Amino acid sequence: MIYYLTYLKDTIGNNYIGINVSPGVIDPFLNDLKDIIGEEDFDEHTQNQKNRDHGSYHITVINVMEYNSISKKMGMDKFINSLEPIFKYEIDDIKMRGVGTAERNGNRAYFVVCDSEKLEQIRSMYDLTKIDFHATLGFKFKDVFGVPKNVVINKKSKFIKLLKIEYYKNDNWNFLKKIENFDLDYQSEIIPISISDDKMKIKCDGYYMDISLMEDEKFRIVTKYPVDKDEEMPRLPETEISKILNKN
């Protein structure tokens, strides 16, 4: 996708330079954010951003302080003239890496982490230091400035998220016995063996079973085979289960 730099204004009308990003490009990252922080926090954070930015999204390239500093150093007319060819320059190398977060003084912000060598080159033309390019998705209380914004959150898989909800709601693994194709002794203990981002292995009633999440967001047993007593797998410890279900 090709972007162009343009003038932007902050909440009190000061000029700065950046790129407008269409909501269609941002929507997938908003969906990721909702999965990360939950619907209630999502609504609060994103509404704060919408109120500030009037429903639009952008990537800041030269902020207000830098804009004013360059204007003073070069002279306003010379600076504005230097921007004319830059505004026509095609920015076609922006990589949107995923959702990141930053916190400062009790305020927390979420954003899309972005990379672009062309934007870095433009900043270097004005002897500006490197910054973390990003598009703000939402924030609590106030936006966050002066902290790194270059790390993408390791988004928890939907499988882990739903597994966690059911496990803590029931305080055991017996909810897995309600899976549509579970056909073993209902009184047998379910023993957890391993959990990955898209699969859980359990032992029950002399069998190993692999459980995955289907497109309808229902758990289903995808493989089932008898336990080989010579190759029995150890039970997954509770401490490890907790670590997996609660990882970031």
C-alpha positions, 0 to 999 in steps of 0.5 A: 500500500502507498502512503503520503506524508501530510500536515496533521494538527494536534488537539490545540491546532499545532501543525506536525507531519504524519501519515493518515491510515484508513480504518480498513487497515487498522480494523484487524489490529483492533480485533486483535486488541479486543482479544488481548484486553477484553471487550469492556477495556477495549471500548474504554481505550478505543473511545478515548482515542476516537475522542482525541483523533475524531475517528481517524488514525495516523502515524506521526513522522515529525512531531509538534516539537520537532516541527517547531524546532526545524521551522526555527532552525531553517526558517518557516518558508524554507522548511515548508518549501522543503516539504513539498517534494517530500509530500509527493514521495511514495511511502510504500514500505510501511510494515505493520507488525502487530499490537504493542503496548506502553505504560507511564505514570499510570497511563497505558496505551495500545498501538500498531507497531510500524517499521519504514526505512523511507520514513527513517530516511525522511527524519534523517534529512532533518537530523532527527533521531530515530523514533518508534513509528506507530498508530495509536489504537487506544489509551486509558486516561492519557496517551503515553509518550517518551517510552519505547513503542517497538515491541509487539504483544505475543497475542494469546491464541484463541484456543488458550483463551477459551481453554482458560475460561472453561478451566477456571470456571469449572476448577477442573478438566471435567468440562472436556467430557462434554465434548461431542465426540467424547465416548469414554467412561465419564467417571475416569479422571482427565489427566493433562499431558501437554498444552500448546497454542492450538492443541491439548493432549490428555490421558483418560481411561487408557487413551491419549487424546488430542483436543483442538478448537474447531471453526465453530469455536467448540472443542473437539477430540481430533486424535485418540490412541491407546496408552503404551505402558512402555512410553507413558507421558508424565502429567503436566504440573499445575504450576506449568498449567498456570504459566501456560494459561496466564502467559501474555 
